[in-house]
Amino acid sequence: MNKKDQFLAFVSLGALAEDLRCDTANAQLIAQMATTIPEHNIPHCPANAAKAFLAYCSGRTDRPFRWMI
């Protein structure tokens, strides 16, 4: 698996877990947003990148990190 595939897997599972926890239906939208991030912009560790991306999507961080743009 390349870095983007790993990132997308972590984001999808994390978004699904958040949907189940909060009884929402945002996982598909979050996964779709994650697919727009180019592979060369994803940091070295896809798991930490997914964690930061999910925090941004859930509103726990104020602004997106540079690599998300």
C-alpha positions in Angstrom: 0.0 0.0 0.0 1.3 3.4 -0.8 1.1 6.4 1.6 -2.2 7.7 0.2 -3.9 4.4 0.4 -2.8 4.0 4.0 -4.0 7.6 4.8 -7.4 7.0 3.2 -7.9 3.7 5.1 -7.1 5.4 8.4 -9.4 8.3 7.5 -12.3 6.1 6.4 -12.1 3.9 9.6 -11.7 6.9 11.8 -14.7 8.7 10.2 -16.8 5.6 10.5 -16.0 5.2 14.1 -16.8 8.9 14.7 -20.2 8.4 12.9 -21.0 5.5 15.2 -19.9 7.3 18.3 -21.8 10.5 17.6 -24.7 9.1 15.5 -23.9 11.2 12.5 -23.6 10.4 8.7 -20.5 12.3 7.7 -18.0 9.5 7.0 -18.6 9.4 3.3 -18.1 13.2 2.9 -15.0 13.1 5.0 -13.6 10.2 3.0 -14.4 12.1 -0.2 -12.6 15.2 1.1 -9.5 13.1 2.0 -9.3 11.8 -1.6 -8.6 15.3 -2.9 -5.3 15.6 -0.9 -2.4 14.8 -3.2 -0.1 12.0 -2.1 3.0 14.2 -2.1 1.3 16.5 0.5 0.6 13.8 3.0 3.2 13.8 5.8 5.6 10.9 6.5 3.2 9.1 8.9 -0.2 8.5 7.4 -1.8 7.5 10.7 -0.8 10.8 12.4 -1.9 12.7 9.2 -5.3 11.0 9.4 -5.6 11.9 13.0 -4.9 15.5 12.3 -7.3 15.5 9.3 -10.1 13.9 11.4 -9.6 16.5 14.1 -10.0 19.3 11.6 -13.1 17.7 10.1 -14.7 17.3 13.5 -13.9 20.9 14.5 -11.3 20.3 17.1 -8.7 22.4 15.3 -9.2 26.0 14.2 -7.6 25.9 10.7 -6.3 23.3 8.3 -2.7 22.3 8.3 -0.7 23.4 5.2 -0.5 19.9 3.8 -4.3 19.6 3.7 -4.6 22.4 1.2 
